[in-house]
Amino acid sequence: MSRFLRGNGEGEMPMSLSTSDSGGAPEALTAFIDQGSEFEGKLSFKNTVRIDGTFKGEISSENTLIVGEPGVVDATIHSRHVIVSGEVAGDIVASERLVLHKTARVTGDIQTPKLVVEDGAELQGSIKMGASAKSAAKPNGQAKLEPGKVESTGATAS
């Protein structure tokens, strides 16, 4: 398995990640798209990927996607865990948990059984969450979002 390194690659170690709020996601990154990098297309992976650059297209993951604070993603996202600190334009289906940190800016519909939103995060779109959101996600990571509907199970808003 190859690992992507941050920096010039001269004897550097793979970046580690503190994921105390990611619901059991792995501690080490398996790929990293650094700030200043731009990619377009379809990205599929099994472990943890962090995007601090720009990505446009489709993202499918069996584990964790992290969009760092400088990250800009214009994509449909299907992942087990999604952690956003940057900007995402597109629908997000997180089969386990979606975390929106205070610097997150999301435009699109989201579907997840568990949603964590820090004060300051911005979200424009519909939300479908709870047990019905988890069961609606198909095994291949595909799910149909229903625009204009907001469903919540066990969540409160103030």
Backbone as CSV, one residue per row, in Angstrom:
resi,resn,N_x,N_y,N_z,CA_x,CA_y,CA_z,C_x,C_y,C_z
1,MET,0.837,-1.170,0.000,0.000,0.000,0.000,0.885,1.236,0.000
2,SER,0.620,2.154,-0.898,1.419,3.375,-0.937,0.797,4.418,-0.027
3,ARG,1.613,5.315,0.451,1.144,6.396,1.319,1.562,7.721,0.701
4,PHE,0.689,8.703,0.808,1.000,10.031,0.313,1.559,10.835,1.461
5,LEU,2.592,11.608,1.194,3.242,12.389,2.227,3.040,13.865,1.967
6,ARG,3.032,14.638,3.038,2.924,16.078,2.898,4.329,16.654,2.811
7,GLY,4.551,17.560,1.907,5.860,18.206,1.796,6.637,17.658,0.625
8,ASN,7.983,17.699,0.730,8.825,17.345,-0.404,9.145,15.863,-0.471
9,GLY,8.708,15.060,0.522,8.881,13.620,0.458,10.251,13.132,0.849
10,GLU,11.125,13.996,1.337,12.476,13.584,1.705,12.515,13.103,3.149
11,GLY,12.303,11.800,3.348,12.374,11.205,4.667,11.251,11.603,5.605
12,GLU,10.153,12.100,5.076,9.056,12.515,5.932,8.158,11.341,6.258
13,MET,7.493,11.423,7.389,6.593,10.368,7.843,5.172,10.693,7.401
14,PRO,4.316,9.658,7.203,2.921,9.930,6.875,2.283,10.747,7.997
15,MET,1.398,11.640,7.616,0.739,12.469,8.616,-0.162,11.619,9.483
16,SER,-0.215,11.903,10.762,-1.165,11.246,11.637,-2.280,12.222,11.935
17,LEU,-3.376,11.707,12.439,-4.555,12.508,12.610,-5.186,12.181,13.934
18,SER,-5.478,13.175,14.699,-6.223,12.965,15.934,-7.690,12.938,15.576
19,THR,-8.350,11.813,15.803,-9.742,11.665,15.389,-10.630,11.314,16.570
20,SER,-10.436,11.977,17.696,-11.223,11.668,18.876,-12.710,11.886,18.645
21,ASP,-13.087,12.737,17.703,-14.496,13.006,17.451,-14.978,12.359,16.156
22,SER,-14.243,11.399,15.629,-14.621,10.825,14.341,-15.283,9.465,14.465
23,GLY,-15.650,9.055,15.669,-16.412,7.834,15.837,-15.636,6.579,15.538
24,GLY,-14.382,6.498,15.903,-13.626,5.268,15.731,-12.885,5.152,14.420
25,ALA,-12.779,6.231,13.685,-12.060,6.188,12.414,-10.577,5.968,12.673
26,PRO,-9.839,5.452,11.700,-8.420,5.190,11.889,-7.633,6.461,12.198
27,GLU,-6.506,6.301,12.858,-5.668,7.424,13.268,-4.773,7.940,12.142
28,ALA,-4.398,7.120,11.162,-3.431,7.525,10.142,-4.111,7.782,8.803
29,LEU,-3.617,8.796,8.106,-4.099,9.084,6.757,-3.468,8.113,5.771
30,THR,-4.240,7.699,4.774,-3.678,6.853,3.725,-3.457,7.646,2.441
31,ALA,-4.084,8.826,2.346,-3.864,9.693,1.184,-4.140,11.125,1.597
32,PHE,-3.492,12.058,0.912,-3.597,13.462,1.267,-3.508,14.286,-0.003
33,ILE,-4.502,15.135,-0.233,-4.458,16.075,-1.347,-4.170,17.431,-0.721
34,ASP,-2.944,17.903,-0.914,-2.454,19.085,-0.208,-3.005,20.377,-0.807
35,GLN,-2.945,21.436,-0.005,-3.344,22.761,-0.431,-2.545,23.138,-1.677
36,GLY,-3.210,23.712,-2.668,-2.556,24.073,-3.916,-2.734,23.023,-4.998
37,SER,-3.129,21.803,-4.620,-3.379,20.729,-5.596,-4.818,20.808,-6.082
38,GLU,-5.021,20.485,-7.363,-6.362,20.468,-7.939,-6.570,19.151,-8.660
39,PHE,-7.679,18.479,-8.371,-8.010,17.211,-9.011,-9.456,17.237,-9.459
40,GLU,-9.721,16.513,-10.565,-11.081,16.383,-11.064,-11.283,14.945,-11.487
41,GLY,-12.447,14.364,-11.138,-12.749,12.996,-11.532,-13.470,12.238,-10.453
42,LYS,-13.211,10.935,-10.421,-13.863,10.052,-9.457,-12.811,9.520,-8.489
43,LEU,-13.024,9.731,-7.190,-12.096,9.289,-6.165,-12.764,8.208,-5.325
44,SER,-12.166,7.009,-5.296,-12.665,5.902,-4.474,-11.534,5.425,-3.589
45,PHE,-11.836,5.165,-2.321,-10.802,4.693,-1.405,-11.431,3.898,-0.272
46,LYS,-10.586,3.127,0.436,-11.063,2.263,1.511,-10.770,2.811,2.898
47,ASN,-9.765,3.643,3.079,-9.371,4.098,4.404,-9.648,5.587,4.578
48,THR,-8.699,6.341,5.061,-8.900,7.754,5.378,-8.147,8.644,4.395
49,VAL,-8.860,9.618,3.836,-8.273,10.583,2.913,-8.604,11.982,3.410
50,ARG,-7.611,12.863,3.347,-7.806,14.267,3.704,-7.595,15.116,2.459
51,ILE,-8.506,16.063,2.251,-8.406,16.981,1.115,-8.248,18.395,1.657
52,ASP,-7.086,18.994,1.403,-6.851,20.392,1.726,-6.743,21.220,0.447
53,GLY,-6.758,20.561,-0.689,-6.706,21.221,-1.991,-8.110,21.362,-2.560
54,THR,-8.187,21.296,-3.892,-9.459,21.440,-4.600,-9.777,20.138,-5.322
55,PHE,-11.010,19.649,-5.158,-11.440,18.424,-5.823,-12.825,18.655,-6.411
56,LYS,-13.014,18.176,-7.662,-14.313,18.272,-8.321,-14.658,16.920,-8.922
57,GLY,-15.868,16.414,-8.647,-16.291,15.142,-9.228,-17.140,14.324,-8.270
58,GLU,-16.725,13.064,-8.054,-17.442,12.139,-7.173,-16.460,11.520,-6.194
59,ILE,-16.905,11.344,-4.949,-16.072,10.717,-3.929,-16.851,9.579,-3.293
60,SER,-16.217,8.411,-3.237,-16.819,7.232,-2.624,-15.790,6.592,-1.703
61,SER,-16.190,6.362,-0.442,-15.254,5.835,0.537,-15.913,4.784,1.417
62,GLU,-15.105,3.805,1.831,-15.591,2.806,2.776,-15.303,3.227,4.209
63,ASN,-14.597,4.355,4.407,-14.265,4.753,5.763,-14.426,6.257,5.970
64,THR,-13.353,7.047,5.909,-13.412,8.437,6.352,-12.886,9.406,5.301
65,LEU,-13.653,10.461,5.057,-13.216,11.578,4.236,-13.117,12.794,5.138
66,ILE,-11.981,13.485,5.062,-11.780,14.713,5.825,-11.540,15.839,4.827
67,VAL,-12.347,16.881,4.922,-12.130,18.085,4.121,-11.562,19.121,5.080
68,GLY,-10.269,19.406,4.927,-9.583,20.351,5.801,-10.054,21.773,5.576
69,GLU,-9.683,22.661,6.465,-10.130,24.048,6.401,-9.826,24.722,5.066
70,PRO,-8.661,24.505,4.448,-8.426,25.126,3.134,-9.045,24.331,1.975
71,GLY,-9.644,23.190,2.245,-10.185,22.316,1.208,-11.439,22.877,0.554
72,VAL,-11.530,22.682,-0.766,-12.710,23.076,-1.547,-13.117,21.866,-2.373
73,VAL,-14.308,21.330,-2.088,-14.786,20.125,-2.757,-16.117,20.426,-3.424
74,ASP,-16.195,20.144,-4.724,-17.431,20.258,-5.497,-17.731,18.849,-5.980
75,ALA,-18.471,18.085,-5.163,-18.632,16.661,-5.459,-19.817,16.073,-4.719
76,THR,-20.301,14.969,-5.243,-21.228,14.115,-4.525,-20.373,13.190,-3.675
77,ILE,-20.668,13.122,-2.382,-19.841,12.364,-1.446,-20.649,11.234,-0.822
78,HIS,-20.079,10.012,-0.852,-20.636,8.841,-0.174,-19.510,8.250,0.659
79,SER,-19.659,8.295,1.988,-18.613,7.791,2.860,-19.220,7.337,4.183
80,ARG,-18.479,6.546,4.911,-18.935,6.092,6.228,-18.904,7.261,7.223
81,HIS,-17.772,7.945,7.292,-17.592,9.118,8.136,-17.152,10.271,7.245
82,VAL,-17.718,11.459,7.476,-17.291,12.650,6.761,-17.066,13.745,7.800
83,ILE,-15.888,14.366,7.725,-15.531,15.448,8.632,-15.196,16.652,7.775
84,VAL,-15.930,17.757,7.963,-15.751,18.931,7.108,-15.322,20.134,7.946
85,SER,-14.195,20.711,7.560,-13.747,21.982,8.127,-13.661,23.040,7.035
86,GLY,-13.714,22.629,5.779,-13.603,23.520,4.627,-14.931,23.712,3.931
87,GLU,-14.866,23.772,2.603,-16.044,24.064,1.784,-16.445,22.848,0.949
88,VAL,-17.737,22.495,0.991,-18.266,21.407,0.171,-19.511,21.899,-0.551
89,ALA,-19.535,21.729,-1.880,-20.719,21.991,-2.688,-21.111,20.656,-3.299
90,GLY,-22.239,20.121,-2.879,-22.696,18.826,-3.365,-23.342,18.037,-2.243
91,ASP,-24.055,17.000,-2.608,-24.747,16.179,-1.626,-23.769,15.292,-0.869
92,ILE,-24.047,15.086,0.420,-23.214,14.245,1.272,-24.087,13.146,1.867
93,VAL,-23.655,11.890,1.668,-24.279,10.755,2.330,-23.206,10.123,3.204
94,ALA,-23.368,10.253,4.524,-22.440,9.669,5.486,-23.192,8.547,6.203
95,SER,-22.802,7.305,5.965,-23.574,6.178,6.488,-23.466,6.013,7.998
96,GLU,-22.441,6.630,8.637,-22.301,6.552,10.099,-22.414,7.919,10.767
97,ARG,-21.621,8.893,10.290,-21.575,10.177,10.994,-21.024,11.275,10.091
98,LEU,-21.604,12.475,10.241,-21.121,13.680,9.564,-20.798,14.717,10.633
99,VAL,-19.588,15.266,10.582,-19.161,16.302,11.515,-18.876,17.572,10.718
100,LEU,-19.530,18.669,11.102,-19.293,19.977,10.487,-18.626,20.854,11.540
101,HIS,-17.332,21.101,11.355,-16.604,21.954,12.285,-16.998,23.409,12.064
102,LYS,-16.601,24.295,12.968,-17.049,25.690,12.950,-16.699,26.430,11.670
103,THR,-15.676,25.984,10.942,-15.280,26.657,9.695,-15.908,26.015,8.456
104,ALA,-16.762,25.009,8.644,-17.376,24.290,7.513,-18.407,25.162,6.800
105,ARG,-18.409,25.028,5.458,-19.404,25.684,4.619,-19.913,24.630,3.640
106,VAL,-21.154,24.194,3.829,-21.720,23.125,3.004,-22.952,23.638,2.281
107,THR,-22.964,23.422,0.955,-24.127,23.730,0.136,-24.529,22.436,-0.540
108,GLY,-25.643,21.865,-0.107,-26.113,20.597,-0.657,-26.901,19.838,0.392
109,ASP,-27.545,18.790,-0.035,-28.356,17.984,0.864,-27.479,16.978,1.595
110,ILE,-27.803,16.739,2.859,-27.048,15.764,3.628,-27.962,14.690,4.175
111,GLN,-27.384,13.500,4.291,-28.118,12.340,4.796,-27.162,11.545,5.671
112,THR,-27.516,11.379,6.937,-26.651,10.683,7.888,-27.458,10.303,9.120
113,PRO,-27.112,9.211,9.787,-27.814,8.886,11.032,-27.362,9.760,12.205
114,LYS,-26.127,10.279,12.149,-25.600,11.119,13.232,-24.967,12.360,12.642
115,LEU,-25.341,13.515,13.190,-24.847,14.794,12.697,-24.324,15.616,13.871
116,VAL,-23.084,16.098,13.736,-22.475,16.978,14.735,-22.180,18.296,14.029
117,VAL,-22.726,19.396,14.567,-22.528,20.705,13.960,-21.994,21.659,15.023
118,GLU,-20.798,22.181,14.791,-20.233,23.161,15.709,-20.819,24.536,15.421
119,ASP,-20.881,25.365,16.455,-21.342,26.732,16.324,-20.472,27.458,15.305
120,GLY,-21.097,28.052,14.305,-20.363,28.772,13.265,-20.381,28.063,11.919
121,ALA,-20.648,26.758,11.913,-20.727,26.019,10.646,-21.901,26.535,9.827
122,GLU,-21.744,26.533,8.504,-22.809,26.988,7.608,-23.298,25.827,6.758
123,LEU,-24.631,25.690,6.665,-25.239,24.621,5.873,-26.430,25.185,5.126
124,GLN,-26.405,25.019,3.797,-27.542,25.390,2.966,-27.970,24.137,2.224
125,GLY,-29.121,23.587,2.604,-29.618,22.369,1.986,-30.534,21.646,2.946
126,SER,-30.999,20.506,2.536,-31.893,19.728,3.386,-31.112,18.693,4.175
127,ILE,-31.703,18.263,5.289,-31.069,17.286,6.165,-32.024,16.121,6.363
128,LYS,-31.494,14.922,6.189,-32.239,13.709,6.529,-31.335,12.928,7.464
129,MET,-31.804,12.688,8.690,-30.943,12.015,9.644,-31.720,11.045,10.512
130,GLY,-30.980,10.287,11.310,-31.571,9.288,12.177,-31.485,7.916,11.541
131,ALA,-32.192,6.966,12.114,-32.152,5.577,11.650,-32.620,5.450,10.205
132,SER,-33.606,6.258,9.804,-34.114,6.166,8.432,-33.050,6.579,7.418
133,ALA,-32.171,7.511,7.784,-31.101,7.931,6.876,-30.080,6.826,6.707
134,LYS,-29.758,6.116,7.789,-28.777,5.035,7.701,-29.316,3.896,6.856
135,SER,-30.592,3.534,7.047,-31.160,2.420,6.287,-31.402,2.782,4.832
136,ALA,-31.523,4.078,4.534,-31.742,4.510,3.144,-30.487,4.411,2.303
137,ALA,-29.315,4.414,2.953,-28.051,4.312,2.217,-27.889,2.885,1.719
138,LYS,-27.701,2.744,0.420,-27.524,1.417,-0.163,-26.116,0.912,0.133
139,PRO,-25.879,-0.410,0.108,-24.557,-0.951,0.413,-23.429,-0.392,-0.444
140,ASN,-23.699,-0.005,-1.675,-22.645,0.528,-2.533,-22.409,2.020,-2.317
141,GLY,-23.031,2.558,-1.261,-22.804,3.955,-0.935,-23.735,4.918,-1.658
142,GLN,-24.652,4.414,-2.450,-25.569,5.270,-3.175,-26.855,5.436,-2.368
143,ALA,-27.405,6.616,-2.381,-28.663,6.876,-1.704,-29.387,7.979,-2.457
144,LYS,-30.688,7.963,-2.372,-31.464,8.996,-3.027,-31.880,10.026,-1.989
145,LEU,-31.542,11.275,-2.228,-31.932,12.354,-1.345,-33.200,12.984,-1.882
146,GLU,-34.068,13.381,-0.964,-35.313,14.005,-1.359,-35.223,15.501,-1.068
147,PRO,-35.053,16.321,-2.111,-34.902,17.759,-1.909,-36.120,18.359,-1.219
148,GLY,-35.855,19.338,-0.367,-36.936,20.055,0.284,-37.465,19.404,1.542
149,LYS,-37.001,18.223,1.910,-37.479,17.548,3.107,-36.415,17.597,4.189
150,VAL,-36.842,17.903,5.384,-35.950,17.856,6.531,-36.537,16.867,7.520
151,GLU,-35.820,15.812,7.801,-36.282,14.803,8.751,-35.252,14.683,9.852
152,SER,-35.704,14.530,11.062,-34.789,14.421,12.180,-35.300,13.388,13.160
153,THR,-34.388,12.579,13.694,-34.730,11.604,14.705,-33.832,11.839,15.898
154,GLY,-34.406,12.182,17.024,-33.625,12.346,18.239,-32.742,13.578,18.268
155,ALA,-32.980,14.547,17.436,-32.152,15.750,17.427,-33.007,16.934,17.818
156,THR,-32.396,17.918,18.443,-33.128,19.123,18.802,-32.400,20.327,18.243
157,ALA,-33.135,21.357,17.981,-32.543,22.605,17.492,-32.929,23.713,18.437
158,SER,-32.034,24.653,18.630,-32.371,25.782,19.513,-32.271,27.082,18.777
